[in-house]
Amino acid sequence: MRFITLALALALPLTVTAQDISKVNGTVSVDAGGHAGNLSTVNGSVRVGDRASIQEGSTVNGAVELGDGAQASELHTVNGAIALGQGAQVRGKLQSTNGAISLEPSSEVTGDVANVNGAIELKHAHVGGNIETTSGNVLIGADSQVDGGITVNEQHGWNSFNRPPHVVIGPHAIVRGTLDFHREVVLQVSDSAQIGPVKGATAMRFSGAQPLN
């Protein structure tokens, strides 16, 4: 009997270990409430169902979607958007090279959020690190919080004369760190928002739910 108990104890970790899923030319997914290790693909999307959990999700030429209440350690994509559902959590960083990033209400990223091109939008969400972009608009929506700062990097190359990014800090939003701009931006800050020091731009205050223009 003792040997049977020992054998079951040794086998137990094997039954609960989350498996990695990888693919080329196709979508990888985890169903609602499921568990997996690393999800990766090329030329396809990564989809994590509601209340599911994974380790890292990454793709090239595809989107990454984290469902409501889902969890992940890190999310990465090249040429694709990243979307976090309501109450979703990323315990590390979130990064897209060319793609929009959106965080639904009560979602949270404990690390940095970064892209090069594409809008970044927080809707009553929380980012524990910094937000960084080069040519994307940034909207820190009402009641959202960023514990780090916001950085807009200098743009180089043939498209360096594109229109300035639009950065909006909404009502009752909080950005604790420095807002550091290395290129021209349009910065609009609600009169009820709290922000840290501003470098490289002049903040224009607005009242109401959103800027008039």
Secondary structure, DSSP 8 states (H G I E B T S, - for coil): -HHHHHHHHHHHHHHH----EEEESS-EEE-TT-B-S-EEEESS-EEE-TT-B-SEEEEESS-EEE-TT-EESEEEEESS-EEE-TT-EESS-EEESBS-EEE-TT-EESS-EE-SBS-EEESS-EESS-EEESS--EEE-TT-EESS-EEE----STTTTS---EEEE-TT-EE-S-EEESS--EEEEETT-EE--EESS--EEE-SSS---
